[in-house]
Amino acid sequence: MVSSDNVSVADCKDAVKMLMAAWKFDLSVMNWAPTKEMNRPLTLRVQEGKKEGVRASANQNGNRFTMYLWVLKDSSAPLTFAHELGHTQAFRVLGEHVNKVPHYFVEGHGLIMNRLYADHLRISSPEDWIGHVRWLMSVSPETVRTIYTDNSFGDPENDPKNCTKMEQMGVYFVEYMRTRVKGKGIPDMVPKMARVFELVGRGKNYGQAFKEVYGVWASDVASEIVELFQRTESNPAERLKGTRFEVAAKAVADKSRNKGDGE
């Protein structure tokens, strides 16, 4: 635990306590293969200040995790830990192949860890993701296709203005796989993501690893999602049917209908 700013000992203790709880939760969900790499030391840095659109960040070498002090004092802090530590664990598994997995898959994993931890802590609510769902119901199929095929779109380093869009389609990809792919979904989609990361870390390309783990090509899943978004442009709530975002989608659709009725 380090800080170059005026962070109290009490804040540091709170941060470490939340970090360890989220780290253990992520490990339990993903069931990573035991390695020395996963268990090596991790540096947590808490700093003051703010940066637009940034709550925390995990270094790609898997050695350091940085969080802003204002986030630490926010009720959402445990979820941010689960998200970013999910990245740290994946980065440790990927090693030198850290840039060989598409951003949407990496961020989809981080966001689903956020959501699963919220469920675990019993603090999740459909209202949490209204804005996310509203965007999913309005995004064009062309943008969806771009996110899944052009890894420069939403790159956290070079395209921060589109990063949120990429992240939203990333977690949608996870939910589509979990609930709808092959007509029935893959219930253990999330823990199987660990196997994809591990295979890429051993030298396989992302497409091969994905196919080996799920029995379907990631590119085919992406095409299915684009086709779904094309079919549902007049009824976008259908895109969220069966997913964890279905309730929020219904609320957005109902509100839109009420406005149309003049309310």
DOGUDO-950405 format. One record per residue (C-alpha): residue number from 1; residue in one letter; x, y, z; chain. Coordinates in nm, 2 decimals. Layout:
N
<resi = NUM resn = A xx = X yy = Y zz = Z chain = A>
...
END
This chain:
263
<resi = 1 resn = M xx = 0.00 yy = 0.00 zz = 0.00 chain = A>
<resi = 2 resn = V xx = 0.15 yy = 0.33 zz = -0.11 chain = A>
<resi = 3 resn = S xx = 0.05 yy = 0.69 zz = -0.15 chain = A>
<resi = 4 resn = S xx = 0.23 yy = 1.01 zz = -0.24 chain = A>
<resi = 5 resn = D xx = -0.07 yy = 1.21 zz = -0.12 chain = A>
<resi = 6 resn = N xx = -0.22 yy = 1.30 zz = 0.21 chain = A>
<resi = 7 resn = V xx = -0.41 yy = 0.98 zz = 0.27 chain = A>
<resi = 8 resn = S xx = -0.48 yy = 0.88 zz = 0.63 chain = A>
<resi = 9 resn = V xx = -0.38 yy = 0.54 zz = 0.79 chain = A>
<resi = 10 resn = A xx = -0.75 yy = 0.47 zz = 0.84 chain = A>
<resi = 11 resn = D xx = -0.82 yy = 0.52 zz = 0.46 chain = A>
<resi = 12 resn = C xx = -0.53 yy = 0.29 zz = 0.38 chain = A>
<resi = 13 resn = K xx = -0.66 yy = 0.02 zz = 0.61 chain = A>
<resi = 14 resn = D xx = -1.01 yy = 0.05 zz = 0.45 chain = A>
<resi = 15 resn = A xx = -0.86 yy = 0.03 zz = 0.11 chain = A>
<resi = 16 resn = V xx = -0.66 yy = -0.29 zz = 0.19 chain = A>
<resi = 17 resn = K xx = -0.96 yy = -0.45 zz = 0.35 chain = A>
<resi = 18 resn = M xx = -1.18 yy = -0.39 zz = 0.05 chain = A>
<resi = 19 resn = L xx = -0.91 yy = -0.49 zz = -0.19 chain = A>
<resi = 20 resn = M xx = -0.86 yy = -0.83 zz = -0.02 chain = A>
<resi = 21 resn = A xx = -1.23 yy = -0.90 zz = -0.01 chain = A>
<resi = 22 resn = A xx = -1.27 yy = -0.82 zz = -0.38 chain = A>
<resi = 23 resn = W xx = -0.96 yy = -1.01 zz = -0.47 chain = A>
<resi = 24 resn = K xx = -1.08 yy = -1.33 zz = -0.30 chain = A>
<resi = 25 resn = F xx = -1.43 yy = -1.29 zz = -0.46 chain = A>
<resi = 26 resn = D xx = -1.28 yy = -1.26 zz = -0.81 chain = A>
<resi = 27 resn = L xx = -1.06 yy = -1.56 zz = -0.75 chain = A>
<resi = 28 resn = S xx = -1.36 yy = -1.77 zz = -0.63 chain = A>
<resi = 29 resn = V xx = -1.57 yy = -1.68 zz = -0.94 chain = A>
<resi = 30 resn = M xx = -1.29 yy = -1.73 zz = -1.20 chain = A>
<resi = 31 resn = N xx = -1.12 yy = -2.04 zz = -1.05 chain = A>
<resi = 32 resn = W xx = -0.79 yy = -1.95 zz = -1.21 chain = A>
<resi = 33 resn = A xx = -0.53 yy = -2.23 zz = -1.24 chain = A>
<resi = 34 resn = P xx = -0.29 yy = -2.19 zz = -0.94 chain = A>
<resi = 35 resn = T xx = 0.03 yy = -2.02 zz = -1.05 chain = A>
<resi = 36 resn = K xx = 0.31 yy = -1.83 zz = -0.88 chain = A>
<resi = 37 resn = E xx = 0.23 yy = -1.53 zz = -1.11 chain = A>
<resi = 38 resn = M xx = -0.12 yy = -1.50 zz = -0.96 chain = A>
<resi = 39 resn = N xx = 0.01 yy = -1.49 zz = -0.61 chain = A>
<resi = 40 resn = R xx = 0.30 yy = -1.25 zz = -0.65 chain = A>
<resi = 41 resn = P xx = 0.29 yy = -0.91 zz = -0.46 chain = A>
<resi = 42 resn = L xx = 0.05 yy = -0.64 zz = -0.57 chain = A>
<resi = 43 resn = T xx = 0.09 yy = -0.27 zz = -0.50 chain = A>
<resi = 44 resn = L xx = -0.21 yy = -0.06 zz = -0.42 chain = A>
<resi = 45 resn = R xx = -0.18 yy = 0.32 zz = -0.47 chain = A>
<resi = 46 resn = V xx = -0.44 yy = 0.56 zz = -0.34 chain = A>
<resi = 47 resn = Q xx = -0.42 yy = 0.91 zz = -0.47 chain = A>
<resi = 48 resn = E xx = -0.60 yy = 1.24 zz = -0.43 chain = A>
<resi = 49 resn = G xx = -0.75 yy = 1.44 zz = -0.72 chain = A>
<resi = 50 resn = K xx = -0.98 yy = 1.35 zz = -1.01 chain = A>
<resi = 51 resn = K xx = -0.94 yy = 1.26 zz = -1.37 chain = A>
<resi = 52 resn = E xx = -1.25 yy = 1.28 zz = -1.60 chain = A>
<resi = 53 resn = G xx = -1.40 yy = 0.94 zz = -1.67 chain = A>
<resi = 54 resn = V xx = -1.14 yy = 0.75 zz = -1.45 chain = A>
<resi = 55 resn = R xx = -1.22 yy = 0.59 zz = -1.12 chain = A>
<resi = 56 resn = A xx = -0.92 yy = 0.35 zz = -1.10 chain = A>
<resi = 57 resn = S xx = -0.68 yy = 0.17 zz = -1.32 chain = A>
<resi = 58 resn = A xx = -0.48 yy = -0.16 zz = -1.33 chain = A>
<resi = 59 resn = N xx = -0.14 yy = -0.17 zz = -1.48 chain = A>
<resi = 60 resn = Q xx = -0.11 yy = -0.42 zz = -1.76 chain = A>
<resi = 61 resn = N xx = 0.19 yy = -0.58 zz = -1.60 chain = A>
<resi = 62 resn = G xx = -0.04 yy = -0.69 zz = -1.31 chain = A>
<resi = 63 resn = N xx = 0.19 yy = -0.54 zz = -1.05 chain = A>
<resi = 64 resn = R xx = 0.00 yy = -0.22 zz = -0.95 chain = A>
<resi = 65 resn = F xx = -0.35 yy = -0.10 zz = -0.90 chain = A>
<resi = 66 resn = T xx = -0.43 yy = 0.27 zz = -0.85 chain = A>
<resi = 67 resn = M xx = -0.75 yy = 0.42 zz = -0.71 chain = A>
<resi = 68 resn = Y xx = -0.86 yy = 0.78 zz = -0.64 chain = A>
<resi = 69 resn = L xx = -0.93 yy = 0.86 zz = -0.28 chain = A>
<resi = 70 resn = W xx = -1.28 yy = 1.00 zz = -0.36 chain = A>
<resi = 71 resn = V xx = -1.37 yy = 0.66 zz = -0.51 chain = A>
<resi = 72 resn = L xx = -1.25 yy = 0.48 zz = -0.20 chain = A>
<resi = 73 resn = K xx = -1.50 yy = 0.69 zz = 0.01 chain = A>
<resi = 74 resn = D xx = -1.79 yy = 0.62 zz = -0.23 chain = A>
<resi = 75 resn = S xx = -2.04 yy = 0.34 zz = -0.18 chain = A>
<resi = 76 resn = S xx = -1.94 yy = 0.19 zz = -0.51 chain = A>
<resi = 77 resn = A xx = -1.58 yy = 0.14 zz = -0.41 chain = A>
<resi = 78 resn = P xx = -1.60 yy = -0.24 zz = -0.36 chain = A>
<resi = 79 resn = L xx = -1.74 yy = -0.28 zz = -0.71 chain = A>
<resi = 80 resn = T xx = -1.46 yy = -0.08 zz = -0.86 chain = A>
<resi = 81 resn = F xx = -1.21 yy = -0.30 zz = -0.68 chain = A>
<resi = 82 resn = A xx = -1.38 yy = -0.61 zz = -0.82 chain = A>
<resi = 83 resn = H xx = -1.37 yy = -0.47 zz = -1.17 chain = A>
<resi = 84 resn = E xx = -1.01 yy = -0.35 zz = -1.17 chain = A>
<resi = 85 resn = L xx = -0.88 yy = -0.65 zz = -0.98 chain = A>
<resi = 86 resn = G xx = -1.05 yy = -0.87 zz = -1.24 chain = A>
<resi = 87 resn = H xx = -0.83 yy = -0.70 zz = -1.49 chain = A>
<resi = 88 resn = T xx = -0.52 yy = -0.75 zz = -1.27 chain = A>
<resi = 89 resn = Q xx = -0.58 yy = -1.12 zz = -1.24 chain = A>
<resi = 90 resn = A xx = -0.64 yy = -1.15 zz = -1.62 chain = A>
<resi = 91 resn = F xx = -0.33 yy = -0.95 zz = -1.70 chain = A>
<resi = 92 resn = R xx = -0.12 yy = -1.18 zz = -1.48 chain = A>
<resi = 93 resn = V xx = -0.25 yy = -1.48 zz = -1.66 chain = A>
<resi = 94 resn = L xx = -0.19 yy = -1.32 zz = -2.00 chain = A>
<resi = 95 resn = G xx = 0.16 yy = -1.21 zz = -1.93 chain = A>
<resi = 96 resn = E xx = 0.34 yy = -1.10 zz = -2.24 chain = A>
<resi = 97 resn = H xx = 0.03 yy = -1.17 zz = -2.45 chain = A>
<resi = 98 resn = V xx = -0.18 yy = -0.90 zz = -2.26 chain = A>
<resi = 99 resn = N xx = -0.26 yy = -0.71 zz = -2.58 chain = A>
<resi = 100 resn = K xx = -0.38 yy = -1.02 zz = -2.78 chain = A>
<resi = 101 resn = V xx = -0.74 yy = -1.02 zz = -2.63 chain = A>
<resi = 102 resn = P xx = -0.99 yy = -0.76 zz = -2.77 chain = A>
<resi = 103 resn = H xx = -1.07 yy = -0.47 zz = -2.54 chain = A>
<resi = 104 resn = Y xx = -1.45 yy = -0.56 zz = -2.54 chain = A>
<resi = 105 resn = F xx = -1.37 yy = -0.91 zz = -2.39 chain = A>
<resi = 106 resn = V xx = -1.13 yy = -0.76 zz = -2.13 chain = A>
<resi = 107 resn = E xx = -1.38 yy = -0.49 zz = -2.03 chain = A>
<resi = 108 resn = G xx = -1.68 yy = -0.72 zz = -2.05 chain = A>
<resi = 109 resn = H xx = -1.50 yy = -0.94 zz = -1.79 chain = A>
<resi = 110 resn = G xx = -1.42 yy = -0.64 zz = -1.57 chain = A>
<resi = 111 resn = L xx = -1.78 yy = -0.51 zz = -1.58 chain = A>
<resi = 112 resn = I xx = -1.94 yy = -0.85 zz = -1.51 chain = A>
<resi = 113 resn = M xx = -1.72 yy = -0.89 zz = -1.21 chain = A>
<resi = 114 resn = N xx = -1.85 yy = -0.55 zz = -1.09 chain = A>
<resi = 115 resn = R xx = -2.21 yy = -0.68 zz = -1.14 chain = A>
<resi = 116 resn = L xx = -2.15 yy = -1.02 zz = -0.98 chain = A>
<resi = 117 resn = Y xx = -1.99 yy = -0.86 zz = -0.67 chain = A>
<resi = 118 resn = A xx = -2.29 yy = -0.62 zz = -0.64 chain = A>
<resi = 119 resn = D xx = -2.51 yy = -0.93 zz = -0.64 chain = A>
<resi = 120 resn = H xx = -2.29 yy = -1.09 zz = -0.38 chain = A>
<resi = 121 resn = L xx = -2.30 yy = -0.79 zz = -0.16 chain = A>
<resi = 122 resn = R xx = -2.67 yy = -0.75 zz = -0.21 chain = A>
<resi = 123 resn = I xx = -2.64 yy = -0.40 zz = -0.34 chain = A>
<resi = 124 resn = S xx = -2.74 yy = -0.45 zz = -0.70 chain = A>
<resi = 125 resn = S xx = -3.04 yy = -0.28 zz = -0.85 chain = A>
<resi = 126 resn = P xx = -3.19 yy = -0.26 zz = -1.20 chain = A>
<resi = 127 resn = E xx = -3.18 yy = 0.12 zz = -1.16 chain = A>
<resi = 128 resn = D xx = -2.80 yy = 0.11 zz = -1.15 chain = A>
<resi = 129 resn = W xx = -2.78 yy = 0.05 zz = -1.52 chain = A>
<resi = 130 resn = I xx = -3.06 yy = 0.25 zz = -1.67 chain = A>
<resi = 131 resn = G xx = -2.82 yy = 0.48 zz = -1.86 chain = A>
<resi = 132 resn = H xx = -2.63 yy = 0.17 zz = -1.99 chain = A>
<resi = 133 resn = V xx = -2.95 yy = 0.01 zz = -2.11 chain = A>
<resi = 134 resn = R xx = -3.08 yy = 0.32 zz = -2.27 chain = A>
<resi = 135 resn = W xx = -2.76 yy = 0.34 zz = -2.48 chain = A>
<resi = 136 resn = L xx = -2.79 yy = -0.03 zz = -2.57 chain = A>
<resi = 137 resn = M xx = -3.14 yy = 0.03 zz = -2.69 chain = A>
<resi = 138 resn = S xx = -3.04 yy = 0.33 zz = -2.91 chain = A>
<resi = 139 resn = V xx = -2.70 yy = 0.22 zz = -3.05 chain = A>
<resi = 140 resn = S xx = -2.68 yy = 0.14 zz = -3.42 chain = A>
<resi = 141 resn = P xx = -2.59 yy = -0.20 zz = -3.56 chain = A>
<resi = 142 resn = E xx = -2.30 yy = -0.04 zz = -3.74 chain = A>
<resi = 143 resn = T xx = -2.15 yy = 0.09 zz = -3.42 chain = A>
<resi = 144 resn = V xx = -2.19 yy = -0.26 zz = -3.27 chain = A>
<resi = 145 resn = R xx = -2.01 yy = -0.42 zz = -3.56 chain = A>
<resi = 146 resn = T xx = -1.73 yy = -0.16 zz = -3.54 chain = A>
<resi = 147 resn = I xx = -1.68 yy = -0.23 zz = -3.16 chain = A>
<resi = 148 resn = Y xx = -1.65 yy = -0.60 zz = -3.22 chain = A>
<resi = 149 resn = T xx = -1.42 yy = -0.59 zz = -3.53 chain = A>
<resi = 150 resn = D xx = -1.21 yy = -0.28 zz = -3.48 chain = A>
<resi = 151 resn = N xx = -1.00 yy = -0.31 zz = -3.16 chain = A>
<resi = 152 resn = S xx = -0.89 yy = 0.06 zz = -3.19 chain = A>
<resi = 153 resn = F xx = -1.25 yy = 0.17 zz = -3.12 chain = A>
<resi = 154 resn = G xx = -1.28 yy = 0.26 zz = -2.75 chain = A>
<resi = 155 resn = D xx = -0.91 yy = 0.18 zz = -2.68 chain = A>
<resi = 156 resn = P xx = -0.87 yy = 0.31 zz = -2.32 chain = A>
<resi = 157 resn = E xx = -0.54 yy = 0.48 zz = -2.40 chain = A>
<resi = 158 resn = N xx = -0.60 yy = 0.62 zz = -2.75 chain = A>
<resi = 159 resn = D xx = -0.98 yy = 0.65 zz = -2.78 chain = A>
<resi = 160 resn = P xx = -1.11 yy = 0.74 zz = -2.43 chain = A>
<resi = 161 resn = K xx = -1.42 yy = 0.92 zz = -2.56 chain = A>
<resi = 162 resn = N xx = -1.56 yy = 0.59 zz = -2.70 chain = A>
<resi = 163 resn = C xx = -1.43 yy = 0.37 zz = -2.42 chain = A>
<resi = 164 resn = T xx = -1.76 yy = 0.36 zz = -2.23 chain = A>
<resi = 165 resn = K xx = -1.94 yy = 0.24 zz = -2.55 chain = A>
<resi = 166 resn = M xx = -1.69 yy = -0.04 zz = -2.60 chain = A>
<resi = 167 resn = E xx = -1.72 yy = -0.14 zz = -2.23 chain = A>
<resi = 168 resn = Q xx = -2.10 yy = -0.15 zz = -2.26 chain = A>
<resi = 169 resn = M xx = -2.09 yy = -0.37 zz = -2.56 chain = A>
<resi = 170 resn = G xx = -1.83 yy = -0.58 zz = -2.39 chain = A>
<resi = 171 resn = V xx = -2.06 yy = -0.67 zz = -2.09 chain = A>
<resi = 172 resn = Y xx = -2.35 yy = -0.71 zz = -2.34 chain = A>
<resi = 173 resn = F xx = -2.14 yy = -0.97 zz = -2.52 chain = A>
<resi = 174 resn = V xx = -2.09 yy = -1.16 zz = -2.19 chain = A>
<resi = 175 resn = E xx = -2.46 yy = -1.15 zz = -2.11 chain = A>
<resi = 176 resn = Y xx = -2.55 yy = -1.26 zz = -2.47 chain = A>
<resi = 177 resn = M xx = -2.32 yy = -1.56 zz = -2.44 chain = A>
<resi = 178 resn = R xx = -2.45 yy = -1.64 zz = -2.09 chain = A>
<resi = 179 resn = T xx = -2.82 yy = -1.63 zz = -2.18 chain = A>
<resi = 180 resn = R xx = -2.88 yy = -1.64 zz = -2.56 chain = A>
<resi = 181 resn = V xx = -2.60 yy = -1.79 zz = -2.77 chain = A>
<resi = 182 resn = K xx = -2.69 yy = -2.12 zz = -2.94 chain = A>
<resi = 183 resn = G xx = -3.05 yy = -2.05 zz = -2.85 chain = A>
<resi = 184 resn = K xx = -3.00 yy = -2.13 zz = -2.48 chain = A>
<resi = 185 resn = G xx = -2.69 yy = -1.96 zz = -2.35 chain = A>
<resi = 186 resn = I xx = -2.39 yy = -2.09 zz = -2.16 chain = A>
<resi = 187 resn = P xx = -2.46 yy = -2.05 zz = -1.79 chain = A>
<resi = 188 resn = D xx = -2.10 yy = -2.08 zz = -1.69 chain = A>
<resi = 189 resn = M xx = -1.99 yy = -1.83 zz = -1.95 chain = A>
<resi = 190 resn = V xx = -1.81 yy = -1.61 zz = -1.69 chain = A>
<resi = 191 resn = P xx = -1.58 yy = -1.86 zz = -1.52 chain = A>
<resi = 192 resn = K xx = -1.50 yy = -2.00 zz = -1.86 chain = A>
<resi = 193 resn = M xx = -1.36 yy = -1.66 zz = -1.95 chain = A>
<resi = 194 resn = A xx = -1.06 yy = -1.76 zz = -1.73 chain = A>
<resi = 195 resn = R xx = -0.99 yy = -2.05 zz = -1.96 chain = A>
<resi = 196 resn = V xx = -0.98 yy = -1.82 zz = -2.26 chain = A>
<resi = 197 resn = F xx = -0.73 yy = -1.58 zz = -2.09 chain = A>
<resi = 198 resn = E xx = -0.52 yy = -1.88 zz = -1.98 chain = A>
<resi = 199 resn = L xx = -0.50 yy = -2.03 zz = -2.33 chain = A>
<resi = 200 resn = V xx = -0.41 yy = -1.69 zz = -2.48 chain = A>
<resi = 201 resn = G xx = -0.14 yy = -1.66 zz = -2.21 chain = A>
<resi = 202 resn = R xx = 0.00 yy = -1.99 zz = -2.33 chain = A>
<resi = 203 resn = G xx = 0.03 yy = -1.87 zz = -2.68 chain = A>
<resi = 204 resn = K xx = -0.30 yy = -1.94 zz = -2.86 chain = A>
<resi = 205 resn = N xx = -0.47 yy = -1.66 zz = -3.05 chain = A>
<resi = 206 resn = Y xx = -0.80 yy = -1.52 zz = -2.91 chain = A>
<resi = 207 resn = G xx = -1.01 yy = -1.68 zz = -3.18 chain = A>
<resi = 208 resn = Q xx = -0.87 yy = -2.02 zz = -3.13 chain = A>
<resi = 209 resn = A xx = -0.89 yy = -2.00 zz = -2.75 chain = A>
<resi = 210 resn = F xx = -1.25 yy = -1.88 zz = -2.76 chain = A>
<resi = 211 resn = K xx = -1.36 yy = -2.16 zz = -3.00 chain = A>
<resi = 212 resn = E xx = -1.18 yy = -2.42 zz = -2.79 chain = A>
<resi = 213 resn = V xx = -1.36 yy = -2.31 zz = -2.47 chain = A>
<resi = 214 resn = Y xx = -1.71 yy = -2.23 zz = -2.60 chain = A>
<resi = 215 resn = G xx = -1.74 yy = -2.43 zz = -2.92 chain = A>
<resi = 216 resn = V xx = -1.83 yy = -2.13 zz = -3.12 chain = A>
<resi = 217 resn = W xx = -1.62 yy = -1.86 zz = -3.29 chain = A>
<resi = 218 resn = A xx = -1.62 yy = -1.52 zz = -3.13 chain = A>
<resi = 219 resn = S xx = -1.66 yy = -1.36 zz = -3.47 chain = A>
<resi = 220 resn = D xx = -1.98 yy = -1.56 zz = -3.53 chain = A>
<resi = 221 resn = V xx = -2.12 yy = -1.45 zz = -3.19 chain = A>
<resi = 222 resn = A xx = -2.04 yy = -1.09 zz = -3.28 chain = A>
<resi = 223 resn = S xx = -2.22 yy = -1.13 zz = -3.62 chain = A>
<resi = 224 resn = E xx = -2.53 yy = -1.28 zz = -3.44 chain = A>
<resi = 225 resn = I xx = -2.54 yy = -0.98 zz = -3.21 chain = A>
<resi = 226 resn = V xx = -2.52 yy = -0.74 zz = -3.50 chain = A>
<resi = 227 resn = E xx = -2.80 yy = -0.92 zz = -3.67 chain = A>
<resi = 228 resn = L xx = -3.01 yy = -0.91 zz = -3.35 chain = A>
<resi = 229 resn = F xx = -2.96 yy = -0.53 zz = -3.32 chain = A>
<resi = 230 resn = Q xx = -3.07 yy = -0.49 zz = -3.68 chain = A>
<resi = 231 resn = R xx = -3.38 yy = -0.70 zz = -3.63 chain = A>
<resi = 232 resn = T xx = -3.48 yy = -0.51 zz = -3.31 chain = A>
<resi = 233 resn = E xx = -3.43 yy = -0.15 zz = -3.41 chain = A>
<resi = 234 resn = S xx = -3.81 yy = -0.10 zz = -3.38 chain = A>
<resi = 235 resn = N xx = -3.83 yy = -0.30 zz = -3.05 chain = A>
<resi = 236 resn = P xx = -3.49 yy = -0.25 zz = -2.88 chain = A>
<resi = 237 resn = A xx = -3.60 yy = -0.39 zz = -2.55 chain = A>
<resi = 238 resn = E xx = -3.59 yy = -0.73 zz = -2.71 chain = A>
<resi = 239 resn = R xx = -3.21 yy = -0.70 zz = -2.72 chain = A>
<resi = 240 resn = L xx = -3.20 yy = -0.73 zz = -2.34 chain = A>
<resi = 241 resn = K xx = -3.46 yy = -1.01 zz = -2.30 chain = A>
<resi = 242 resn = G xx = -3.33 yy = -1.28 zz = -2.07 chain = A>
<resi = 243 resn = T xx = -3.03 yy = -1.08 zz = -1.95 chain = A>
<resi = 244 resn = R xx = -2.96 yy = -0.92 zz = -1.62 chain = A>
<resi = 245 resn = F xx = -3.06 yy = -0.59 zz = -1.79 chain = A>
<resi = 246 resn = E xx = -3.41 yy = -0.70 zz = -1.89 chain = A>
<resi = 247 resn = V xx = -3.59 yy = -0.52 zz = -1.60 chain = A>
<resi = 248 resn = A xx = -3.41 yy = -0.20 zz = -1.67 chain = A>
<resi = 249 resn = A xx = -3.49 yy = -0.23 zz = -2.04 chain = A>
<resi = 250 resn = K xx = -3.86 yy = -0.27 zz = -1.96 chain = A>
<resi = 251 resn = A xx = -3.85 yy = 0.05 zz = -1.74 chain = A>
<resi = 252 resn = V xx = -3.68 yy = 0.24 zz = -2.02 chain = A>
<resi = 253 resn = A xx = -3.93 yy = 0.12 zz = -2.28 chain = A>
<resi = 254 resn = D xx = -4.23 yy = 0.20 zz = -2.05 chain = A>
<resi = 255 resn = K xx = -4.10 yy = 0.55 zz = -1.99 chain = A>
<resi = 256 resn = S xx = -4.06 yy = 0.60 zz = -2.36 chain = A>
<resi = 257 resn = R xx = -4.42 yy = 0.48 zz = -2.43 chain = A>
<resi = 258 resn = N xx = -4.56 yy = 0.71 zz = -2.15 chain = A>
<resi = 259 resn = K xx = -4.38 yy = 1.01 zz = -2.31 chain = A>
<resi = 260 resn = G xx = -4.53 yy = 0.91 zz = -2.64 chain = A>
<resi = 261 resn = D xx = -4.87 yy = 0.91 zz = -2.48 chain = A>
<resi = 262 resn = G xx = -4.82 yy = 1.26 zz = -2.37 chain = A>
<resi = 263 resn = E xx = -4.75 yy = 1.19 zz = -2.00 chain = A>
END
